């Protein structure tokens, strides 16, 4: 009788593991229509309507149907999203993507301007601080008695 609870626990553990594995397998799988919908909303129609490829709805669009067919074919072929986006960018230009792909140059273009701005502000603050801390030379005071007497006379006469 003592084997029976152990057997039930092990059977329950096996069932739980199989359920988790099955759930994880379905989580990663995405059907083609959902992927097509997601990817078509990451691309722009190149006809000039400035709409997303999945939303382009004007009558007689010369490009949207061809682009949609091409996207569906590449998804059916099993190409990755990056490969699809690179292919569309090569064929139609960078305007085919709703957001630019992050290449090393794009990362540099996003990082350098704020970096230069903050470095410029820092250098300016250091220069201003250096100027503020600089001592101003005072004129030499002569201890000539005639000059002292003249200064005192000027002060007396200019007091009102």
Biotite code that builds the C-alpha atoms (Angstrom):
import biotite.structure as struc

atoms = struc.array([
    struc.Atom([0.000, 0.000, 0.000], chain_id="A", res_id=1, res_name="UNK", atom_name="CA", element="C"),
    struc.Atom([2.873, 2.346, 0.509], chain_id="A", res_id=2, res_name="UNK", atom_name="CA", element="C"),
    struc.Atom([3.837, 2.058, -3.180], chain_id="A", res_id=3, res_name="UNK", atom_name="CA", element="C"),
    struc.Atom([0.511, 3.389, -4.296], chain_id="A", res_id=4, res_name="UNK", atom_name="CA", element="C"),
    struc.Atom([0.950, 7.073, -3.140], chain_id="A", res_id=5, res_name="UNK", atom_name="CA", element="C"),
    struc.Atom([4.448, 7.169, -4.626], chain_id="A", res_id=6, res_name="UNK", atom_name="CA", element="C"),
    struc.Atom([3.071, 5.817, -7.882], chain_id="A", res_id=7, res_name="UNK", atom_name="CA", element="C"),
    struc.Atom([0.320, 8.452, -7.968], chain_id="A", res_id=8, res_name="UNK", atom_name="CA", element="C"),
    struc.Atom([2.775, 11.293, -7.272], chain_id="A", res_id=9, res_name="UNK", atom_name="CA", element="C"),
    struc.Atom([5.112, 10.098, -10.027], chain_id="A", res_id=10, res_name="UNK", atom_name="CA", element="C"),
    struc.Atom([2.207, 9.724, -12.466], chain_id="A", res_id=11, res_name="UNK", atom_name="CA", element="C"),
    struc.Atom([1.005, 13.214, -11.562], chain_id="A", res_id=12, res_name="UNK", atom_name="CA", element="C"),
    struc.Atom([4.518, 14.612, -12.070], chain_id="A", res_id=13, res_name="UNK", atom_name="CA", element="C"),
    struc.Atom([4.784, 12.969, -15.519], chain_id="A", res_id=14, res_name="UNK", atom_name="CA", element="C"),
    struc.Atom([1.384, 14.333, -16.539], chain_id="A", res_id=15, res_name="UNK", atom_name="CA", element="C"),
    struc.Atom([2.345, 17.833, -15.312], chain_id="A", res_id=16, res_name="UNK", atom_name="CA", element="C"),
    struc.Atom([5.649, 17.747, -17.214], chain_id="A", res_id=17, res_name="UNK", atom_name="CA", element="C"),
    struc.Atom([3.913, 16.622, -20.409], chain_id="A", res_id=18, res_name="UNK", atom_name="CA", element="C"),
    struc.Atom([1.326, 19.391, -20.030], chain_id="A", res_id=19, res_name="UNK", atom_name="CA", element="C"),
    struc.Atom([4.034, 22.008, -19.549], chain_id="A", res_id=20, res_name="UNK", atom_name="CA", element="C"),
    struc.Atom([6.000, 20.776, -22.571], chain_id="A", res_id=21, res_name="UNK", atom_name="CA", element="C"),
    struc.Atom([2.839, 20.812, -24.720], chain_id="A", res_id=22, res_name="UNK", atom_name="CA", element="C"),
    struc.Atom([1.972, 24.333, -23.549], chain_id="A", res_id=23, res_name="UNK", atom_name="CA", element="C"),
    struc.Atom([5.478, 25.599, -24.270], chain_id="A", res_id=24, res_name="UNK", atom_name="CA", element="C"),
    struc.Atom([5.355, 24.084, -27.736], chain_id="A", res_id=25, res_name="UNK", atom_name="CA", element="C"),
    struc.Atom([2.143, 25.920, -28.571], chain_id="A", res_id=26, res_name="UNK", atom_name="CA", element="C"),
    struc.Atom([3.400, 29.185, -27.052], chain_id="A", res_id=27, res_name="UNK", atom_name="CA", element="C"),
    struc.Atom([6.291, 29.410, -29.487], chain_id="A", res_id=28, res_name="UNK", atom_name="CA", element="C"),
    struc.Atom([4.261, 28.405, -32.500], chain_id="A", res_id=29, res_name="UNK", atom_name="CA", element="C"),
    struc.Atom([2.548, 31.227, -34.306], chain_id="A", res_id=30, res_name="UNK", atom_name="CA", element="C"),
    struc.Atom([0.196, 30.689, -37.190], chain_id="A", res_id=31, res_name="UNK", atom_name="CA", element="C"),
    struc.Atom([0.962, 32.294, -40.538], chain_id="A", res_id=32, res_name="UNK", atom_name="CA", element="C"),
    struc.Atom([-2.018, 34.659, -40.500], chain_id="A", res_id=33, res_name="UNK", atom_name="CA", element="C"),
    struc.Atom([-1.028, 36.189, -37.145], chain_id="A", res_id=34, res_name="UNK", atom_name="CA", element="C"),
    struc.Atom([2.566, 36.573, -38.326], chain_id="A", res_id=35, res_name="UNK", atom_name="CA", element="C"),
    struc.Atom([1.393, 38.091, -41.624], chain_id="A", res_id=36, res_name="UNK", atom_name="CA", element="C"),
    struc.Atom([-0.783, 40.566, -39.709], chain_id="A", res_id=37, res_name="UNK", atom_name="CA", element="C"),
    struc.Atom([2.068, 41.506, -37.349], chain_id="A", res_id=38, res_name="UNK", atom_name="CA", element="C"),
    struc.Atom([4.676, 41.875, -40.102], chain_id="A", res_id=39, res_name="UNK", atom_name="CA", element="C"),
    struc.Atom([2.382, 43.761, -42.476], chain_id="A", res_id=40, res_name="UNK", atom_name="CA", element="C"),
    struc.Atom([1.912, 46.357, -39.727], chain_id="A", res_id=41, res_name="UNK", atom_name="CA", element="C"),
    struc.Atom([5.682, 46.826, -39.514], chain_id="A", res_id=42, res_name="UNK", atom_name="CA", element="C"),
    struc.Atom([5.929, 47.775, -43.210], chain_id="A", res_id=43, res_name="UNK", atom_name="CA", element="C"),
    struc.Atom([4.764, 50.749, -45.215], chain_id="A", res_id=44, res_name="UNK", atom_name="CA", element="C"),
    struc.Atom([3.015, 50.706, -48.560], chain_id="A", res_id=45, res_name="UNK", atom_name="CA", element="C"),
    struc.Atom([5.422, 52.286, -51.046], chain_id="A", res_id=46, res_name="UNK", atom_name="CA", element="C"),
    struc.Atom([2.759, 53.808, -53.307], chain_id="A", res_id=47, res_name="UNK", atom_name="CA", element="C"),
    struc.Atom([2.936, 57.108, -51.437], chain_id="A", res_id=48, res_name="UNK", atom_name="CA", element="C"),
    struc.Atom([-0.258, 56.785, -49.397], chain_id="A", res_id=49, res_name="UNK", atom_name="CA", element="C"),
    struc.Atom([1.768, 56.804, -46.129], chain_id="A", res_id=50, res_name="UNK", atom_name="CA", element="C"),
    struc.Atom([-0.226, 53.899, -44.726], chain_id="A", res_id=51, res_name="UNK", atom_name="CA", element="C"),
    struc.Atom([0.958, 50.673, -43.197], chain_id="A", res_id=52, res_name="UNK", atom_name="CA", element="C"),
    struc.Atom([1.003, 47.769, -45.635], chain_id="A", res_id=53, res_name="UNK", atom_name="CA", element="C"),
    struc.Atom([-1.671, 45.947, -43.655], chain_id="A", res_id=54, res_name="UNK", atom_name="CA", element="C"),
    struc.Atom([-3.878, 49.069, -43.644], chain_id="A", res_id=55, res_name="UNK", atom_name="CA", element="C"),
    struc.Atom([-3.467, 50.313, -47.230], chain_id="A", res_id=56, res_name="UNK", atom_name="CA", element="C"),
    struc.Atom([-7.024, 50.452, -48.483], chain_id="A", res_id=57, res_name="UNK", atom_name="CA", element="C"),
    struc.Atom([-7.133, 52.877, -51.372], chain_id="A", res_id=58, res_name="UNK", atom_name="CA", element="C"),
    struc.Atom([-8.597, 51.603, -54.617], chain_id="A", res_id=59, res_name="UNK", atom_name="CA", element="C"),
    struc.Atom([-6.184, 50.733, -57.401], chain_id="A", res_id=60, res_name="UNK", atom_name="CA", element="C"),
    struc.Atom([-3.037, 50.719, -55.287], chain_id="A", res_id=61, res_name="UNK", atom_name="CA", element="C"),
    struc.Atom([-0.265, 49.569, -57.630], chain_id="A", res_id=62, res_name="UNK", atom_name="CA", element="C"),
    struc.Atom([1.951, 48.120, -54.899], chain_id="A", res_id=63, res_name="UNK", atom_name="CA", element="C"),
    struc.Atom([0.041, 46.841, -51.875], chain_id="A", res_id=64, res_name="UNK", atom_name="CA", element="C"),
    struc.Atom([-1.334, 43.620, -53.374], chain_id="A", res_id=65, res_name="UNK", atom_name="CA", element="C"),
    struc.Atom([2.045, 42.621, -54.814], chain_id="A", res_id=66, res_name="UNK", atom_name="CA", element="C"),
    struc.Atom([3.800, 43.406, -51.529], chain_id="A", res_id=67, res_name="UNK", atom_name="CA", element="C"),
    struc.Atom([1.218, 41.449, -49.525], chain_id="A", res_id=68, res_name="UNK", atom_name="CA", element="C"),
    struc.Atom([1.581, 38.417, -51.829], chain_id="A", res_id=69, res_name="UNK", atom_name="CA", element="C"),
    struc.Atom([5.354, 38.628, -51.540], chain_id="A", res_id=70, res_name="UNK", atom_name="CA", element="C"),
    struc.Atom([5.143, 38.840, -47.741], chain_id="A", res_id=71, res_name="UNK", atom_name="CA", element="C"),
    struc.Atom([2.757, 35.867, -47.550], chain_id="A", res_id=72, res_name="UNK", atom_name="CA", element="C"),
    struc.Atom([5.049, 33.806, -49.810], chain_id="A", res_id=73, res_name="UNK", atom_name="CA", element="C"),
    struc.Atom([8.121, 34.553, -47.691], chain_id="A", res_id=74, res_name="UNK", atom_name="CA", element="C"),
    struc.Atom([6.255, 33.698, -44.479], chain_id="A", res_id=75, res_name="UNK", atom_name="CA", element="C"),
    struc.Atom([5.031, 30.443, -46.027], chain_id="A", res_id=76, res_name="UNK", atom_name="CA", element="C"),
    struc.Atom([8.601, 29.684, -47.101], chain_id="A", res_id=77, res_name="UNK", atom_name="CA", element="C"),
    struc.Atom([9.662, 30.039, -43.459], chain_id="A", res_id=78, res_name="UNK", atom_name="CA", element="C"),
    struc.Atom([11.944, 33.077, -43.746], chain_id="A", res_id=79, res_name="UNK", atom_name="CA", element="C"),
    struc.Atom([12.722, 34.923, -40.526], chain_id="A", res_id=80, res_name="UNK", atom_name="CA", element="C"),
    struc.Atom([11.323, 38.401, -39.919], chain_id="A", res_id=81, res_name="UNK", atom_name="CA", element="C"),
    struc.Atom([14.773, 39.973, -40.236], chain_id="A", res_id=82, res_name="UNK", atom_name="CA", element="C"),
    struc.Atom([15.380, 38.274, -43.581], chain_id="A", res_id=83, res_name="UNK", atom_name="CA", element="C"),
    struc.Atom([11.981, 39.430, -44.845], chain_id="A", res_id=84, res_name="UNK", atom_name="CA", element="C"),
    struc.Atom([12.566, 43.008, -43.700], chain_id="A", res_id=85, res_name="UNK", atom_name="CA", element="C"),
    struc.Atom([16.064, 43.075, -45.249], chain_id="A", res_id=86, res_name="UNK", atom_name="CA", element="C"),
    struc.Atom([14.690, 41.775, -48.534], chain_id="A", res_id=87, res_name="UNK", atom_name="CA", element="C"),
    struc.Atom([11.894, 44.377, -48.604], chain_id="A", res_id=88, res_name="UNK", atom_name="CA", element="C"),
    struc.Atom([14.371, 47.129, -47.704], chain_id="A", res_id=89, res_name="UNK", atom_name="CA", element="C"),
    struc.Atom([16.707, 46.064, -50.519], chain_id="A", res_id=90, res_name="UNK", atom_name="CA", element="C"),
    struc.Atom([13.881, 45.841, -53.047], chain_id="A", res_id=91, res_name="UNK", atom_name="CA", element="C"),
    struc.Atom([11.804, 48.915, -52.127], chain_id="A", res_id=92, res_name="UNK", atom_name="CA", element="C"),
    struc.Atom([14.260, 51.020, -50.149], chain_id="A", res_id=93, res_name="UNK", atom_name="CA", element="C"),
    struc.Atom([14.233, 52.060, -46.484], chain_id="A", res_id=94, res_name="UNK", atom_name="CA", element="C"),
    struc.Atom([10.771, 53.648, -46.884], chain_id="A", res_id=95, res_name="UNK", atom_name="CA", element="C"),
    struc.Atom([9.277, 50.144, -47.022], chain_id="A", res_id=96, res_name="UNK", atom_name="CA", element="C"),
    struc.Atom([9.778, 49.713, -43.272], chain_id="A", res_id=97, res_name="UNK", atom_name="CA", element="C"),
    struc.Atom([7.623, 51.549, -40.737], chain_id="A", res_id=98, res_name="UNK", atom_name="CA", element="C"),
    struc.Atom([10.597, 51.797, -38.363], chain_id="A", res_id=99, res_name="UNK", atom_name="CA", element="C"),
    struc.Atom([14.250, 51.660, -39.399], chain_id="A", res_id=100, res_name="UNK", atom_name="CA", element="C"),
    struc.Atom([16.185, 48.490, -38.765], chain_id="A", res_id=101, res_name="UNK", atom_name="CA", element="C"),
    struc.Atom([18.851, 48.948, -36.129], chain_id="A", res_id=102, res_name="UNK", atom_name="CA", element="C"),
    struc.Atom([22.218, 48.615, -37.780], chain_id="A", res_id=103, res_name="UNK", atom_name="CA", element="C"),
    struc.Atom([25.503, 49.685, -36.179], chain_id="A", res_id=104, res_name="UNK", atom_name="CA", element="C"),
    struc.Atom([25.307, 52.978, -38.087], chain_id="A", res_id=105, res_name="UNK", atom_name="CA", element="C"),
    struc.Atom([21.765, 53.623, -36.826], chain_id="A", res_id=106, res_name="UNK", atom_name="CA", element="C"),
    struc.Atom([22.892, 52.971, -33.257], chain_id="A", res_id=107, res_name="UNK", atom_name="CA", element="C"),
    struc.Atom([25.733, 55.429, -33.779], chain_id="A", res_id=108, res_name="UNK", atom_name="CA", element="C"),
    struc.Atom([23.364, 57.999, -35.285], chain_id="A", res_id=109, res_name="UNK", atom_name="CA", element="C"),
    struc.Atom([21.127, 57.757, -32.198], chain_id="A", res_id=110, res_name="UNK", atom_name="CA", element="C"),
    struc.Atom([23.928, 57.890, -29.631], chain_id="A", res_id=111, res_name="UNK", atom_name="CA", element="C"),
    struc.Atom([26.369, 60.480, -30.990], chain_id="A", res_id=112, res_name="UNK", atom_name="CA", element="C"),
    struc.Atom([24.191, 63.667, -31.039], chain_id="A", res_id=113, res_name="UNK", atom_name="CA", element="C"),
    struc.Atom([23.136, 63.502, -27.368], chain_id="A", res_id=114, res_name="UNK", atom_name="CA", element="C"),
    struc.Atom([26.673, 62.493, -26.420], chain_id="A", res_id=115, res_name="UNK", atom_name="CA", element="C"),
    struc.Atom([28.123, 65.519, -28.232], chain_id="A", res_id=116, res_name="UNK", atom_name="CA", element="C"),
    struc.Atom([25.497, 67.774, -26.629], chain_id="A", res_id=117, res_name="UNK", atom_name="CA", element="C"),
    struc.Atom([26.304, 66.580, -23.090], chain_id="A", res_id=118, res_name="UNK", atom_name="CA", element="C"),
    struc.Atom([30.045, 66.773, -23.707], chain_id="A", res_id=119, res_name="UNK", atom_name="CA", element="C"),
    struc.Atom([29.622, 70.346, -24.996], chain_id="A", res_id=120, res_name="UNK", atom_name="CA", element="C"),
    struc.Atom([27.603, 71.331, -21.925], chain_id="A", res_id=121, res_name="UNK", atom_name="CA", element="C"),
    struc.Atom([30.239, 69.757, -19.662], chain_id="A", res_id=122, res_name="UNK", atom_name="CA", element="C"),
    struc.Atom([33.135, 71.533, -21.387], chain_id="A", res_id=123, res_name="UNK", atom_name="CA", element="C"),
    struc.Atom([31.249, 74.848, -21.236], chain_id="A", res_id=124, res_name="UNK", atom_name="CA", element="C"),
    struc.Atom([30.610, 74.385, -17.522], chain_id="A", res_id=125, res_name="UNK", atom_name="CA", element="C"),
    struc.Atom([34.306, 73.661, -16.906], chain_id="A", res_id=126, res_name="UNK", atom_name="CA", element="C"),
    struc.Atom([35.386, 76.761, -18.831], chain_id="A", res_id=127, res_name="UNK", atom_name="CA", element="C"),
    struc.Atom([32.909, 78.996, -16.980], chain_id="A", res_id=128, res_name="UNK", atom_name="CA", element="C"),
    struc.Atom([34.013, 77.532, -13.644], chain_id="A", res_id=129, res_name="UNK", atom_name="CA", element="C"),
    struc.Atom([37.652, 78.171, -14.523], chain_id="A", res_id=130, res_name="UNK", atom_name="CA", element="C"),
    struc.Atom([36.831, 81.761, -15.455], chain_id="A", res_id=131, res_name="UNK", atom_name="CA", element="C"),
    struc.Atom([34.923, 82.282, -12.194], chain_id="A", res_id=132, res_name="UNK", atom_name="CA", element="C"),
    struc.Atom([37.774, 80.965, -10.081], chain_id="A", res_id=133, res_name="UNK", atom_name="CA", element="C"),
    struc.Atom([40.337, 83.116, -11.832], chain_id="A", res_id=134, res_name="UNK", atom_name="CA", element="C"),
    struc.Atom([41.503, 85.946, -9.564], chain_id="A", res_id=135, res_name="UNK", atom_name="CA", element="C"),
    struc.Atom([41.357, 89.474, -10.862], chain_id="A", res_id=136, res_name="UNK", atom_name="CA", element="C"),
    struc.Atom([44.601, 91.367, -10.337], chain_id="A", res_id=137, res_name="UNK", atom_name="CA", element="C"),
    struc.Atom([44.120, 94.432, -8.146], chain_id="A", res_id=138, res_name="UNK", atom_name="CA", element="C"),
    struc.Atom([45.861, 97.670, -9.041], chain_id="A", res_id=139, res_name="UNK", atom_name="CA", element="C"),
    struc.Atom([48.977, 98.354, -7.050], chain_id="A", res_id=140, res_name="UNK", atom_name="CA", element="C"),
    struc.Atom([48.547, 100.803, -4.221], chain_id="A", res_id=141, res_name="UNK", atom_name="CA", element="C"),
    struc.Atom([51.305, 103.315, -3.879], chain_id="A", res_id=142, res_name="UNK", atom_name="CA", element="C"),
    struc.Atom([52.262, 104.348, -0.451], chain_id="A", res_id=143, res_name="UNK", atom_name="CA", element="C"),
    struc.Atom([53.335, 107.762, -1.675], chain_id="A", res_id=144, res_name="UNK", atom_name="CA", element="C"),
    struc.Atom([52.039, 110.285, 0.899], chain_id="A", res_id=145, res_name="UNK", atom_name="CA", element="C"),
    struc.Atom([51.100, 112.778, -1.788], chain_id="A", res_id=146, res_name="UNK", atom_name="CA", element="C"),
    struc.Atom([48.855, 110.180, -3.525], chain_id="A", res_id=147, res_name="UNK", atom_name="CA", element="C"),
    struc.Atom([47.192, 109.247, -0.242], chain_id="A", res_id=148, res_name="UNK", atom_name="CA", element="C"),
    struc.Atom([46.546, 112.908, 0.560], chain_id="A", res_id=149, res_name="UNK", atom_name="CA", element="C"),
    struc.Atom([45.155, 113.477, -2.955], chain_id="A", res_id=150, res_name="UNK", atom_name="CA", element="C"),
    struc.Atom([42.805, 110.488, -2.645], chain_id="A", res_id=151, res_name="UNK", atom_name="CA", element="C"),
    struc.Atom([41.535, 111.630, 0.701], chain_id="A", res_id=152, res_name="UNK", atom_name="CA", element="C"),
    struc.Atom([40.917, 115.164, -0.644], chain_id="A", res_id=153, res_name="UNK", atom_name="CA", element="C"),
    struc.Atom([39.005, 113.738, -3.638], chain_id="A", res_id=154, res_name="UNK", atom_name="CA", element="C"),
    struc.Atom([36.844, 111.618, -1.329], chain_id="A", res_id=155, res_name="UNK", atom_name="CA", element="C"),
    struc.Atom([36.047, 114.620, 0.893], chain_id="A", res_id=156, res_name="UNK", atom_name="CA", element="C"),
    struc.Atom([35.162, 116.877, -2.030], chain_id="A", res_id=157, res_name="UNK", atom_name="CA", element="C"),
    struc.Atom([32.977, 114.305, -3.784], chain_id="A", res_id=158, res_name="UNK", atom_name="CA", element="C"),
    struc.Atom([30.947, 113.407, -0.698], chain_id="A", res_id=159, res_name="UNK", atom_name="CA", element="C"),
    struc.Atom([27.593, 115.000, -0.821], chain_id="A", res_id=160, res_name="UNK", atom_name="CA", element="C"),
])
